[in-house]
Amino acid sequence: MDILGKIKEKNTLITIGILLVLFLVVLYIRGLPVVNLGTTDILNIVGSDDPMYNLRQTEQVLANFPSYAWYEAMTLFPTGQTVPWGPLFIWMTATVSLITGASTRTEIIEAALWVPPLLAALMVPVTFALSRKIWNWKAGIFGAVFIAFIGGQFFFRSLAGYLDHHVAEVLFSTIFILAYTCALVTIRKHPVDFSNRSTLKMPLISASIAGFAYILGILVMPTIILYGVIVSVFTIVIFIIDTWYDISGAGILLLNSVVFGLAALAIGALRIPGTGLELFLYSPGQILAYIAVIAGTGVLYLLSEYCRKKSRALFPVAVIVLLTLTFAAAMVILPDLFASFIDGLKAFFGFHPYAITIQEARPWTLAEAWQVFNLGLLLMIGGILILLYKNWKQYRPEHIFVLVWTVFIIIAAFREVRYEYYLAANVAVLGGICVGAALEYAWPDIKAMGKRAAVKGPKEEPKEEKGSVKKKKADAAAKKSRQKTSPKPKVNYATILVTGIICACAVIFVVTSSATQYAVASSGAIRMNQDWRESLEWMNTSTPDTGVDYFAIYDRETFTYPDTAYGVMSWWDYGHLITYVARRIPNANPFQSGITPNGSADFFMSQSEEETNRIADLKGTRYVMTDIEMDTGKFWAMATWYNASVGQRPYQPVYLVPVDPANPRNFQPMTMYTGEYFRTTISRLHNFDGSFTLPGQVYYIEYTTSQGTSYPIVTNAQVMEASQAHAAADQYNAHPPEGHHAAVVSPVIVQPTVTLPALQHYRLVHESPSNVFGGKAPVDLKYVKVFEYVPGARIKGEGIIELPLVTNTGRQFTWQAESVNGEFVVPYSTEGNPYDVRAAGKYRITGTGREVAVSEAAVMGGAAVP
């Protein structure tokens, strides 16, 4: 039957209608953040990390369409950086912007934000096609329904507002799974015989389609190589099974050769930059890896052909020996590539000491899995069991492929939460198979139960008429009716019950997931921090231009930064915000670049201004941006990157404090702050504006670590002056009882436990409006602060120098510094200051009455002031 005729079939039209409705539902729910925007500026609903950078790339591509910048000069100063992902997603956002006629920044955002919902909606027909190919059209319908309503990371990262490539990764990787599955079916229907060219046509076509699908994945992210690993493992498994069943592996050899040959050619033809051997980045290492897959498949094919003739039982043993020899040879002959492979495995399985500091890379827990997928997990497990049972009865290579794919993604998701959104496809496909198979198996019993209900009692016999002809006819008809009446059909109610439970699970899963989706989409879950936006917009208009064209595409080999360029130091979370909103160049970014060594972690954790300045000079830093999160909630991440072996313990220890005298085992965990914390650059800048600060009252505590609790237990606590507390702690720790210690801590970030010298080369130039302690709090600590790194003017003198200041928000404070070797180095000017943080007078050396005026030129030139 031709395609047009098939479309006209009633069932096909109904299926298309269902898929269309699901497509529109997906699009609508994910578009709610834009639909419900109201008067809110649309930039406020854009995610603040990678989505910001995707907007930046969209603007750049629109200015140079269709050229794509593989090298980014507007990040990671002073080197710039190769962009670690592909152009396909950005081409899509730029194309949508062109089609809609978007030209202003607001219009571009409005157009681009619809791309993730569109890609999520396209998962509906793709999931239907894959589930249908694996099982039947019923499984396809249920799979499409499940993918439409699955929540979690897949839903959140495809919301209008989260403009990132994650949903594109899921879509194009699933398209590859579909294409490879179809190719597996094709090579079974059309066995390959290399001696007969006529057998190659259909397998070559299907393999080429799968190869093209894989190339689309490459153009989204280099991590598509994970699916190359999945295919490699599947290839080993399938050769073992095929050899046992005496089936030729020629089709698999052809399929893998075409798919990964095209992949290797694509990376080479696109001239994707990269010089190393990293397997999870665009690099020559990926080309070598794809060639290795082809070569490995060829070796397995030859080995299989040999064992099929000699002894099929030898093949698994031969494979183990071959793999062992291959790894050993790689260690010796290609040590760099082997090391990259091992590093990639460590990253894949989450064995990276810094993984927990990265939102996408932290481990996923079983509780989180149940919260996201709940009954969908049970349906997925049911689908796995059904495929295993089906293959026990009838060998189907495409089923084995789906099972290998699922096992890999499950492992990946639990090691790194980023793969949770990949798992959505597996849950939908296998869940659909579970429901579809259950209905298929129970359908005869359901029909039989319907027939039983339809069986009626015998018709009423006509009234007897003694000796009449009618009576004789009635008796004959009744006898004939009794002869024709068949027994009631048998019904397996257990099968119907199990199927009913499975269908109920499916309904509950869809209803609860859709309710969660709607609630999240309507809640304004993505909101830009307004303090950061205010400060970055100030930076855009109130700091010197870097001299780097924001829209230009530069060549890494020929580009050099102009002398006017500089870096902005902040934690890596905020790098893309700095690039997009401020149009300035961050020293670190969410590509996890510029963190360490000599990066943002070392800068902010440094306890020496000399070391801090050394890093600033090395990185070309001119401005420093801090916020309360770096100071508190994100401090542990900086500490982990700085020293993974100790983390935040020396700085922000957690103690168990008794809260009920009547119940000494009732504790409350409390975070305290030590002298090590207060000496860090982040604390000295954000909490104390880089000013000389004396300690006041602190807590002297005694604690024990001998009771086997997760945190030390405080056994004694007293409020003391800092000097007394330190003396008491030193005395106690000189001869403490076993398992007991003493410490000097503070419960508040603005009450130091030690004397803090001034930071002589950093001046506050801007702060955001929000007080983190609340509007009426006695302490006014702003959410975001911007400092400038300057040479500083030099003033001869002894003692303490101070300068009254008024910030752009009206906050008043006094900056102080102690003399060092008979000299003060001061960062603020009292004359010619270009910023809104201004001196309210002259410098005054306390106890002398001497006042000193300092010009902006002296501060910027490091000049001596008489």
N, C-alpha and C positions, 0 to 999 in steps of 0.2 A: 504494500500500500504506500502511495506517495505521502510525503510529509504533510502537504496541504490537506489531503484527505484524512490523515490521522488526527490533525488538529481539529477537524470538524466533528470528530467523535464526541459523544456526550461526556464520557468520563474524562477525556482529555481537556475539554472546555471547563469542566468543573475543577479539575486540578489546576489549570492555569488561573482560574478565578480565585481559588484558595491562596495560591502563591502570590497573586497580585495584592490581595487583601493583606496578607502577612507583610509583604514588602512595604505597603503604605503605613501599616501599624508601626513597623520598626522605624520608619522615617519620621513619623509623627512624634512618637515618644522621645526619640533621641533629639528631635528638634525643639522640644519644649523650652529649653533654656533660652533659645532665640525667640520663640513665639511669646514667651512670658517676660520678655526683656523690659517692656515698658519704657520708662525714661532713662534707664540705666545705660551708661556708656558701654558699648559692646566689648570694648577692650577689657572691661572688668570681669567678663565671664571666661576669659581665655586662661588656660593653665599657665603657670609662671615659669616652667622649666623648658622642656623640649618644644611645647606648642609655640612659645614665643620665638624660638629659633626657626621653626617652620614658617612662621609669618615673615620673619626676616628674609628667609630664603625665597619665599614666594615673591616678595617685593623685588628682590634682586633678579630673579628669573624673569619677571614681567618687564624689567628694565632692559633685559638682554635676551629676550625670548628667541629660541628655546635653549640657549646656552645655559649650562649649569656650572656653578663654581665648585670644583673639587677642593680648592684651597681657600680657606677663610682667613682673611687678614684682620677681620674685626673681632677676633677672639684670641685668647692665649698670648697676649703680648709678653715678650717681644719677638716671638717666633712665628705666630700664626699657627694654623693647624689644618691638616687634611680632614675634610668632613667624613665622618665614619659611616655614613649611610648613603644610600643611592638616590637617584633623581626622580624615580617614578612617582612617588607620592607628591613631590613638589611640582612636577609637571602637571599632575592632576589638579592641584589647587590653583596653579597659575592658569590652566586651561579653563577651569570653571570661572575664574575671575575675568578672563578675556571674553568668554561667551556672554557673561552677564553685563559686560561693559564696565566693570569695576575699575576705578582709577585712583580714588583717594584711599588713604589708609583705612578709614572706616568701611568703605565699600568693599575693599579687598577682604577685610576680616569677615564681613557679613556673607560674602560669597564663599570664602574658603572654609568657614566653619561647617558648611553643609556636606563637605566631602566625607568625613568619618561616618556620619549617619548613612550616606549613600552607599558606602562600602559595606557597612553592616547590613544594610537592606539587601545587597547583592549576595550576602551569605545565605539568604533564604533559598534562591534557586540552586545555588551551588551545593548546599547541604541536601536538598531534595534529590539532586542528580546523583550524588555520591551514595546516599542511603538506598536509592532505587537501584543503582548499579550493583550494590553489594547484596541487597535482598529483594525488595519489590516496591511497587508504587505506594503501598500503604506505609511501609517503613519510611519512604521518602517524605510523605505528608507529615508524619509525626516528627521526623527529624527537622523538617522546615519549621514546624510549630515550636519545637524546643529551642532552636537557634534564635528564633524571633523573640523569645521571652527570657532566655538565660541572662542572669545578672552578673554581679561580680566585676572583675577587671575587664572582661570583654565588653560589658555594657558601659562601664564608666569611661573606658578609653575610646569609645565610639560615640560619646555624647557630643553634641554641638558645643564646643568650648574646649574640648580636649583635642586640639588639632595636632595629632601625632600619627606616625606611621604604623602604630601597633595593630590597628584593625586591618591595615593593608597587608601586614605580615600574615595575619590569620587568613585573610581572603586568598591571597596568592599562594600561600603554602597549601591551603585546602584545595585550590584549583589544581596544583601540582599532584596532590594525592589522588584527586579524581582522574586526572589525565594518565597518571602512571597505572592506576587501577584498570582503566579502560585498555591501556596497552597490554597489561597482563592478560586480560580476557582475550584480546585480539591474538596474541601469540599462542594461546592455547587453541583457539579456533582455527588459526592458520599457522601450523607448525613450521618453523624455520628450518630450511635445509640449504646450507651454504653452497651446495653443489647444484642447486636448482634455483635460478634467479627468479622464476615466477612465484616462488614462495615468499619473496622478500617484500613485495609491494605493500600489502596491508600492514605488516609489522613495522616497516619503515615509516609509513604515514603516521601510525599511532605513536611510535617512538619519537618522531619529530614534533608532534603536538605536545607530548610530555616534556621534551627538551625546551620547547618554546615557553611552556608554563614555568619551567624551572628558571629560565632566563628572566622572566617577569619577577620572580622572587628575588633573584640576584639584584635587579634594579631597585628593589625596595630596601633590602638589608643584606649585608654579607653573611649574617647568621643563618641564612637559608642553607648554609653548608651543613647545619644540623640535619636537614632532610637528606643530604648526601650520606651522612653517617647512618641514618635510619635505613636508607636503601642498601647500604653496604652490609649492615647486619642482616637485613632481610635476604640479601643475595646469598650469604653464607647458609642461612637456614633453609632457603628454598633449594639450593644445590644439594644439601644433605637429603632433603625429602625426595627431590626429583631423582637423585641417584638411586635411592632405595627402591623407588617405584619404576626404575629403569626408563626414566623420561629424559630426553636430551635437554641440555641447558643452552642450546644455541639461541633460543629466543631471548633469554635473559642476557646473554652476551651481546646480542644485537641491540636490545633495549638500552642497557647501561652504556654501551659504547656511543650510541647516538645522543642520549640525554646528557651525559657528562662531557662528551666531545664538544657538543654545542655550548655547554656551560664554559668550558675552558676557552673556546674560541671567542665567546662573548666578552669575557673579561679582558682578553688580549685585544680584541677589536675596539672595545670602548675606551681603551687606554686609561682604565681606572688607575689612579696613582697608588703607589705603594711599593716599597722596596724590600720589605722584610719578608719573613716566612710565617707571619701570624695567620692562623687558620680561620679566626673569627673576625678578621678585617680583610678588606680588599687588598690582596697582595699576590705576588708570584707564588707564595705558598699555597694559595687556593688552586691555582692552575696545576701545580704539582700534585695536589691532593686529588683533583678530578682525574688526572692522568693515572694516578695510582689506583683509583677505583676501577677504571677501565682495564688496567693491567691485571689487577687482582681478579676481576671477573674472568678475564681470559685464562689465567692460571687455573682458576677453579673449574672452568669449562674443560680444559685439557685433562686435568686431574680426574674430573667426573667421567669423561669419556674412557679414560684408561681403566678406572675402577669398575665401570659398567661391564667392561669386557672381562676383567680379571676377577674381582671380588668387591661387590657393592658394600660389604660390611667394613672394608678397609677405609672407605672415604672419610668418615668422621675423624678417625685417628690421623689420617693424612692431613686433614684440615688443621687439626690442633698443632701438629708438627710444623706445618707450613706457617701458621700464624706466629709461632714461637720463633722460628728462624727469621721471619720477616721483621719482627720487632727487634731482635738482636742485631740484625744487619743494619736496620735504620739507626740504632743507637751508635753504631760504629761509623757507617758511611755518611749518614745525614744527621749528625747530632743536633744541628739547629732546628731542622724540621721536626725531628722527634721531640725535642724540648718544647717546641711550639705546640705540638699535638698534646703533650702531657699537660702543659699549662692550660690549653683549651679545655681538656677534660676536667681539670681542677675548677676552672671557672664555671663550666657547665654543671658540675655537681656541687657548686657552692663552697668549695674548700678554699676560700680566699679570706684572709683575716679581716679584710675591709668590707666584705659582702654585706654584713649586717648594717653598715652605715648608709647603704644605697637602697632606697625604697624598692626599686625593682629587683634587687639582687638578694634580698633577705629570704630566709627559708619560709616555706608555707606550712602551716600546721593543719592537722586533721580537723581541728575545731573550725578553722577558717574555711576549709574545704566543705564541711557540712553546712556552714552558714551560707556559703555561696550557692552550692549546687543541691544541697539537701537530698531529696528523694531522687534527683537526677543522677546522683552517684550510684544508687541502687539499680536504677534502670541501665546505667552504663555497664555495671557489673553483670547484670542480666544479659545484656547484648554480647559481652565478652564470652559468657558461658554458652550462649546459643551458637556463636561462631565456632567455638571449640567443639561443641557437640556435632555441629553440621560437618566440620572437617573430619571428625572421627568417622562419620558415616560416608562422607563424600569429599575427597580432597579438592580444595579450591584455593589456588595460590593467592588470589586477590583478598581472600579472608585472612590468610596468614599475614599479608602485607599490612592490612588494617590493624591487626592485633599487635604487630611489631611497632607500628607507628604509635599506637595508644600506650603501650608499655613505656616507650621512650618519653612521651610527653608527660605521662604521670610522674615518672622519676624526675624529669626536669622541673615540673611544677612544684614538687615538694622540696626540691633543692633551691630553686629560685622562683619567687612568686611571680616574676615577669611572665613565666610560661603558663600561668593560670589562664590567660586569655586565649592561648593556643588550645588548652584543654576543652574549652567551650565547644569546639567543633567535634571532638571525640565524644563528649557527653551527648551532644545532639544526635550524631550519627548512630552511635551504639544504643542510645535510649530509644531512638526511632525504630531500630532493628528489633529491640526487645519487645516493644508494643506491637509492631507489625507482625513479628513471628508468633507472638502469643495469640493475636486475633486470627492469624492464618491457621494455627493449630487447633484453635477452639471453634472455628467457624462451622465445621460439620456438626458439632454438638449444639451450637447455638441454633442452627437451622433445624436440627432434629427436635430441639425443645419447642421451636415454633410450630413444627408439624404436629407434635403431641397436643399442643394447645388448640390446634385447628381441627383435630378429630372430633366429630360430633356423634351424639347417640343415634340409634336407629330411628328412622322416620316412623311417625304414628301410622299404625296399620288401619286400613279402612274397616268400617263396621261390617261385621259378619252378616251375610244374608244366607240363611240356611239353604243349602242345596243350590245356591245360585252360581252362575258362571263367574260372577265377580269374586266370590270367595275363593274359588279355585285359582283364579288368576293372582289374587292377593297372596295366597299361600305359596304359589310358585315364585312370585317376585321376592317374597321374604326369604325363601330358601336360597335364591340366587344371590341376594344381597349378603347373606351370611357367608356364602362361599367366597365372595369377592373381598370381604372385609379383611384387611391385612393387620398384623399385630402392630401395636404402637412402637415407634422407633426408640432404640435405646439411647440414653443420654448420659455422658460422663460429666456429672455435676462438679466433680473435683477440678476438672479442666476449666470449666466455666468459672468456678470460684477463683482459681489462680489468675485467670485472665482478667476477671473483674478487679482483683486486687492490683494487678499491674496497671490497668487502665485508670483506677482510682489514684494510684501514685502519680501517673502522668498528669491527671487533671489537677491534683493538689500542687504538683511541681509548677505547672504553668500558671495557676492562679496566684500562688504565693510569689512567684518570680515576677509576674506582671505587676502585682501590687507594689513590690519593692522598686521595680523599675520606675513606675509612675511617681512614687514618692521621692525618689532620688532626683529624677529629672525635673520635678516641680519645686525642689527645695533650694535651688540655687547653690548646688554643692561646690561649684567652681567659682571662686571669687578672688580677684587680685587683691593683695594687701595694699590698702590705700596709702599707708605711710611710705611703703616702698615706691609706689607710683609717684607720689608727691615729690619725694627726694630725687628720683631719677629724672622726672620732668624738669626739676630745678637744675640738675646736672647738665641736662641737654642744652639749656639756655644760658647757664651762668658759669660754665667752665670753658677753657680754651678748646677750640676745635683741634682734633688730632691731625688733620691734614690728610687723612685716609678717606677716599671716596666710598661712602657707605654702599653705593649701588654698583660699583665697578667690580669686574671679575679680574683677579690678578693671577699671574703665573708664579708658582712657588719658586721656580728656578731663577726668575729674573727680578722678583719683587724685593724691594728694600723699604723699610719704614722711613718716612721723612723725619727730620730732626724735631718736628713739632709733636710727634706721636708720643703717647705715654700710656701707662697701664693703670687700671683701677683694681685695687686689691680688695677682695671680699671672699667670703666662703663660696665654694664652687656652685652651690645651689643657685646663686643669684647671677651667674655669669651671663646667661642668655637674656635676662631682664636688662642688664647693663648694656648689652649689644643692641637690643631692639628698642627699648624705651629711651635710654639716654644717648644712644648712638656713640657710645664710648667703648673702649677695648678692655675687657676684663683680663686679669692675670690668671684666672682659673675659671672653669666652666663645668656644666653638667655632663660633659663627655668624660668626667672624672680625670680631667687634665689640669696640670698646674697646682696639684695638691701637695705633693712631696716627691722627691726631696727639693729643698729650697723653694717650696711653694706656700700656698695659703695656710696649710696646717702648721708648718714650721713658723711662719710669720706670726700667726695669732697665738700660738702656744709658747713662743719665745718669752723668756723671763729677763732678757738682756736687751736694752735698746740698741747696743752695738750690733747684736745678732739680727735684730729686727731691721735695722738700717741696712745691714749687708744684703739681706734678701730683697729689700725695697730697691736698692741700687742695682742688684743683679737683674731684677725683673722690670726695671724702668718704671716703677710705681710712682705716681704723683698723688693720687687720691686713694683714700681708704674708706670703705663703707662697712659699718657695723650695725648690728641690730640686736634686740633683746634675745632673739632665738639663738644666735651664735653665742651669746653670753650665758645662756642657761640650757634650754632644751636641746640645742644642737651641739652644745659643748662636748658631749661625750663622743660625737662623731669626729670632731677635730682631734680630740685626745687619742682616739683609736688610730686615726691615720698617723698621728705624730709618734705614738708608741703603742703598738697593738698589744704588747705583752702586759701592760699595766692599765691601759685605757684611762678612764676618768677617776679611778680610785684615789690617786694621790691628790686630786683637786676637788672633787665633789663626792666624798664618801657618803654612803648611806648607812645610817645606824637605826637599830630598833630601840625605840624609846618607850618605857612603860607608861601606860596611860591610865591604869586603874590600880591604886594601891591595894585594893582588896583582891585583885587578881594579878599577881606578879607575872603571869605568863601571857598577859594581854599587851601586845606591843603595837606600836605604830611606826612604820618606816619614815624616816626624815632625812632629807638631803642637807648636808652641811657643807660649808666652804672653808677651805684651809688656806694657809699662807701661800702654798704653791699655786692655788687658783688665783688669788689676788695679785700675784706677781706676773701673771700672764699678760701679754700685750692686749688681748681682747678685753680683759677685765679693766686694765688700767685706762684704756681708751674709752670704752663704752660707759663704765660705771663712774669714772672719776675724771673724764675729759682730759686725761693725760696730766693731771695736776698732782703735785706733791701732796700726799695725804697721810695723816697720822692715824694710828688705830685708836679706838675708844674702848668701850666695854665689849668683852668677848665671852665665850663660853669655855670654861675649863671642864673637860669631861674625862671620866674614867670608863673604860669599856672592856668587855671580855670577848674573846673569840673561841673560848673553850667549850661552848655548849652546843656546837654543831648546827647552829642556825645559819641561814643564808647571809645574814648581815651581822656585824658585831652588835652586842647588846650593851647599852649604856647602863652602868651601875651607879654612877654618881655624876652630877652636873652642877656647876656653880657659875654665876656671873661674876667676872673679875675684870680689873684693868688688865690690858694686854701684857704689860711687863710682868705683873704678878702671875698671870696665867702661864706664861712661858716658863717662868722660874719654877712654878709648881709642877708643870709637866716634865721638865728636865729632871727634877728631883725624883718624881715618881718613876720615870722610865729608867733611872739609873739602877734601881733594884726592884723591879715589879714582880708581883706574884706570877706564877706560870700561867700563860694565856691571858694576862691582863696588860693593859696599856693605858696611857693618858695622851690627850691631844688638846690643842687649842683650835677652836672652830668658831665660825659665825653662821647664824641661820639666815642672814640677809646679805645679798650681794653688794650692798652699798656700805657695809660696816666691816672694814678690813681688819684682819688679825695681826698685820705687820705694817711697818712703815713703807710707803710706796714713793720712790723718787719720781720726779716729774719726767715725762717724755718731752725732751727738749726740741724735737724736730717735727712735732705733729700738732697742728692747730685745728680746732673745730671751725668748720666753715658753713655748716648747715645741719639742721636737725628737723625731724618730722614733727607734726603737731601733737601726736598722742602721747600722754603720760601712761606708762605701763602700770603704774600703781593706782591709776584713777585720778580724776580731775581734782579731788579735794585732799589728796594724800599730801603729807608734809614733805615728801621727797618727790622731786619732779625729774623723772628719768624718761627720756624720750625713746620711742620705739626704734627709729633709725637715725644714725648719725653719720655725717660725712666729714672726714678729716683730710687735710692737705699735708703732704710730706714736703718740708721746706728745709733749706740749709740753716736758717735761724740766725738772728743777729747776736752779736757778742757784746756783753757788758761786763766791765771789770767790777768786782765787788765781792763781799763776803756776807754770809748769812742767808736770809730768805728774801726773795723778790716776789712781788705779787702784782696782779693786774686785774682790775674789775672789768667784767665783760657782760654784755647783753646779747643774747642770741636772737636769731630771726623770729623765734616764737615769743620773745619777751622774757625768757628765763634769765635770771641774773646769777652769776657765780663768779668766784675769784680764782684765777689761775695762779698757782704758786710753784716756786722751784727753789731748791737749795743750790748754793754755789758749789762748783767743783773746781778745785785748784785755783781759787781766787777769781772765778769767772762764771757768769750766767750765760747760757745759750737760750734765747727766747724765740718762740715761733710766731708771736702775734705782733702786728704793727699797730701803732697808735695813730699813724698818719698815712693816708693814701690806701687804706684797706679796701679791696674791691668787693668784699663779701658783706653779707648782712649780719654776721656775727662780729660785733664791733666792740672796741675798747671804750669803756666809760670814763677813761682818764688816762693818766700816764703810769708807767711802771714805777713802783715804789719799793725801795729796799727797807724792810721793816727795821725799826729801831734806829734809823739814821736820818729819816726825814728827806732822803735824797730821792728825787723823781727823775725819770728818764723817758724822753720821747724817742720812739723808734719808727723809722720810715719803712714803707713797704719795700723799697729798694734794698735797705739793709737786711731785711728778713730774707728776701729772695736771693741776695748776693752773698750772704754769710759774712757781712761786713761788721767790723767793730764799731761800736757806738760810744762816743765819749761820755 
